[in-house]
Amino acid sequence: MDIIIVGGGKVGSSLAGILCDEHNVTLIDTNEARIQSIVNESDVRGIVGNCLQTAVLDDADVGKCKIFIALTDSDEVNILSCLIAKKMKARHCIARVRNPEFDKQLVFMREELGISMMVNPDFNSANEIAKMLRYPDAINIDTFAKGKVDLAEIRITKGSILENIALMHLSKRLRLDILICAVQRGDEIIIPNGNFVLHEGDKIHVTASHSNMVKFFKSISSAYREKRVKSAVLIGGGRTGYHLAQNLREMGIKVKIIEIDEKRCLELSERLNKVSVICGDGTNQDIIREERVYDADAVISLTGIDEENILMSLLAKNNGVEKVVTKVNRMNLMQLSETLNLDSIISPKSIIVNQVLQYVRAKQNSTGNNVTTLYRLVNDRLEAMEFVVRESKEYVGIPLKKLKVKSGILIASIARGSEMIIPKGDDCIMLNDSVVVVTTNSGFEDLKEIFD
């Protein structure tokens, strides 16, 4: 499939590096050094030029392009380049649009202007953080099968009901239909069997229906009601902070934003009702004490400097804040955050890359039993993939106990209509099922590839 990416920044270069393994990718950017660097690292065709010039788009063969993705720093350039590409016969167009003023026009842009998809990393990051605050024990939560299946990551703490329990006894003890499909123990990622015993400090990935996931969190936390987040402090009032404050107010959470820029504080005060906006340096210990930051149920570090966010989160955690969320963009610092035991880490870059990848895969795999949703977890060392069974194959209708699944792979769930199934030996994969697979391997494109 021919794909054109405009903008070779963090997101564009990362996306190009992933997509070039499966597609013909052309990257356009005005920065020659940036293009040369990406071309040297990946099997990508690079073009130096302005994406608003038809000659540049002609050179990129935009008329043969199935998906055109605009990821420059300018919302207006992204929108306009998509409109030009659409006029020049590009099939599908995706634009990154971050300005909240465009929020109310998304439907118009999609239906009237023909832009297939609008992605907003700040809005989506805020939604992900809000999900984490709904379940304070969760490090991260992803969804599959149009929201029917939840995949949650949590850490087992000392004295937890999960500590020292073999997985074969878990569902019976909790009286819930759930599945622990992956465990991170130290640096090791394990796809466990029924004999596997959980230990304090393990990070586990759990699949369940949405309703059972709610019950699961209530079961593992005797203080579930008390742990519910009722107040949150946002350090940094940028676009993510703005969207998050709106979400949290709708959830009934008391919100305070600490923002250093006076002009931005005035904007936030005008736009956000019932949100306390403090003008000051959120890293200043005097302000932290004065605003009683560590008395909040949750502290979310959202400044534009990764190091500041990590430091503030460490201080909040060490001062007893129950739920701490850290925004980190640079991959090397994300890995450092893991070693510091900062539980909930959010990466806007990773969110937008995953969102675009899901759209690309959906367009690529409108037939066959291919991947439709893919989440890369634990610094890309674990993959959770969703397949929709559109064609009858040799494994369809056969009990799972009669099929041999390759090493390092676990079938985590099967969604069938409104039903969500935690698979057991007698269950079968049927036509039109949505099947979630968790694996420490990579490169699977079709469901048949998981079987020996």
Order of alpha helices (4+ residues) and beta strands (2+ residues): beta-alpha-beta-alpha-beta-alpha-beta-alpha-beta-alpha-beta-alpha-beta-beta-alpha-beta-beta-beta-alpha-alpha-beta-alpha-beta-alpha-beta-alpha-beta-alpha-beta-alpha-beta-alpha-beta-beta-beta-beta-beta
